């Protein structure tokens, strides 16, 4: 499945807020190595380098398209940091989260809106937490809106007689993420101090069919990848009509509830 970095960052102000709310709970003072798992186009990874300018910050993603965008950002970013005595080291690597393991030098791991794409990530987390060194931090955020109309309507349409032959099994949702209590339990069982919570942001989106534009950057990607251009346009036309009913436009824009699940773990020294 190919990603479109430009589409992904189109609603940047809205999409970025959960990341900043998550990282605000990480109280590491002077980490040496910071890893961003599922870094996407790298714009948020760069903010980790801003916060910890002496750290080696590594963004990891499986998408070649996202990493190309991240590397171009890196070329623009590093010269701007040259006035610092110890400029941040910001690098990007291609890799699958499911195959990743923290090394002995990792002090902070951040994974934002990525683990929902990793089947079995709840089974992987205990091993990641055990491998982290004492004093390390692990911070994660995933979507909690798989039961919202934007997702249920997409799945129902994909499972309809017209589309099931082309899209059967394409949209994964059962068990894509755990509950806040699931993540809290994993972190506590690993011996960490932990905090888990959820937030629903009421995003006010502007423009024509803004919820469709929103999901084009993320949840709709598997559908678009499975269909031809003509089929995709047909599917989107039907889906957009359903979204307009579920998310009516108002004088202020279209209100789109955006539920997110957060959890942060700190290993004892």
N, C-alpha and C positions, 0 to 999 in steps of 0.2 A: 504494500500500500504506500503510495507516494503522498508526501505532505506538501502543502503550499505555504511556505513561511510568510508570505505577504498576507494571505488570507488569515493565517493564525494570529497575527499581531494586529489585525484590523480593529479589534475592540480592545486595544492594549490597556487603556485606563481601567476597564472593567476586569479584564482577565488577570491583570497584574496584582490587583489588590489582595487576593488571598495569599499570594506568595509573600508579600511584605508583612501581612498579618502573621503568617507562619514564622518567618525568619525573626520577627521581633521577639518571639519566645525563646530563641536560642541565645544563651547568655555566655557563650564562649568568648573569652577576652582576647586572646592572641593565638589563634590556631595556626599550625604550620601547614596543614593540608586540608582543603575544603573540596568536597565532591558534590556536584549537582547532577543527580541521576535523572536522565530524561530531560536534558537541558533545552531541547528545542532550538530556536534560532539564536539563543545565547544572550539576548538582551537582559534577561533577569540574572543570568550567571555573572554578567559584568557588575551588577550591583553588589554581589557578594565580594568581588574584588575591591569595590569601593569601601565596603564596610571593614574588610580585613586586608588592608593594603600590603601587609607583610606576608600574607599567606600565598601558597601555591593553590590556585583555584582551578579545578578541572571540571569541564562540562562533558558529559558522556551522553550520546544519543545514537540510536540505530539508523536514523534517517540521514542519508547522504545530502538531501536537499536542505534539511535544517542545518547541518554542519557547514555546508558551503556558506549559508547566510551567517552563521556564527563566526566563521573564519574571516569573512569580510568585515564584520563588526570588530573583530579583534585587531585587525590591521588599523582601523580608525581609532580604536580605544587606547592601545598601548602608547603611541606617541604623546597623547594628551596627558599621560601619567608620568612623563619623563622628568617633571619638575620635582617629583617625590624622591626623597633620599633612598627609600626602599620601595620602588614601584611594585605593584601587584604583578604576580606571574599568572597570566590567564591563558589556559590552553584548552583545546577541545579534542576529544577522541571518539571514534566510532566504536560502538559496542552494544551488546544486548544486555539489558538490565538483568534478565534471568541468569546470565552467565557471570555477572559481576560479583566480586567479593572485596570487602574493604581490606586494604593493606595495613601493615603495622603502624604506618605514619598518619593514618586518617584521623583527623580530629573532629570534623563536622561533615555530616551527610545531609543533604537537602534533596528531597524529591517532590516535585510540585506537578500535580495533574498528569502523572505518568504511570503510576502503578496500576491504574484501571486497565491498562493495555497489556499487563503482564499476568497471564493465567497462573494461578497458584502463588501469587506474591505473599499471601498470608503465611504460607508454608516456608517461604524463603526468609522472611523477616527474623525468626528466631536465630538462624545461622548468622545473618548479618550482625545482629546485636551481640551475639557471643563473640564474634571475631573482632569487634571494635575494641580499641584499647581503653583502659580505665580513664574516665574523665571525658570521653568522647560524647558527641551529641548526634542524634538521629531525628530529623524533622520531616514529616510527610503530610501531604495534602492530596485528597482525591475528591472527585465529584460525588455528591450524594443525591443526584437528581435523576436517577435511572427510572423512577416512577413518575416523573413529571410529564405533563402532556407532550412536551417537545420530544421526549424519548418514546413514550408509549405509542403516540400516534405514528411515529416513524416505524416502529416495530409492527404495529397492526397493519399498516399499509404494505410493508415488505412481506408480510405473511398472507396478504390477500390473494385470491385466485389469480389475479393478473400478474403479480410479481413474485409469488412464492417459488416458482420454478427457477427464477434467476437469482433470488435473494435468500432462499432458504438457508438458515444457519449463518448468514453473513453478520448479522447484528448480535453480538454477545452481550448479555445483560445479567443473567442469573449468576450470582457469585462474583461479579466483576469487582466489587469492593466489599469490605466488611463494614460493620457498624462501628461507631466510635468506641463502644465497649469492647469489641473484638480487638481493635488495635491497642487499646489501653491494657487489656489482659495480656497480650503478647509481650508488651514492654515490661509490665510488672513481673511476669513470669521469668523474664530474662534478668531480673535483679536490678532493673533501672528505676530511677525516679521518673514518673511519667505524667503527662497531662494530655487529655483528649477532649475535644469539643467539636461542635458543629455551628455553622453560621449560614443563614440564608440572606444573601444580598439581593435587594430589590433593585435590579438594574433597570434604568429607564433608557430604552434604546430608541434611536431616531432612524428615519428613513423608511423606504418601502420594503415590506417583508423583512424587518430587521431580525426576527428570530430565525428565519431561514438563513440569512446571512451569517448569523452567529454560529449555527450548527454546521454550516458548510466548512468552517475552519477546524472542526473536531469530530463530533459524533456522526456526521453524515459522510465522512471520508470513506468508510468501508463500502457504503452503497455506491458512491460515485466511482470507486475503483472497480466495482463489479459490473457496471453497466457501460454501454456505449454512450457516446455523447448525446445521441438522439433519445435513447432510453432514459438517460439521466435527466434530461430536460423535461420529459414526460412525467417522470416520478416527482421531480421537484415541483412541477405545476400542481399536481394533486396534493402533495404534502403542504405546499404553501397555503392552499385554500383551507386545509384543516387547521394550520397554525393561526390563520387570521381569526378563525372562530374561537380558538382556545386562548389567544392572546390579542384581544381587540385593541386597536389603536385608540388613544385618548388625545385630548388637547395638549398633553405634556409629552407624548410619545407612547411607546409600548412598554409596559411593565413586564419584566421577565425575572421571576424568582430564580435565584442561582444558589442552590444549597451546596455547601462544601463541608468535608469532614477533615479534621486536623488531629494530629497526634505528634507529640514531642517526647523523646526519651533522653535521659542523661545517665550514663553509666557512672557508678560510684568510683571515686579515686581508689 
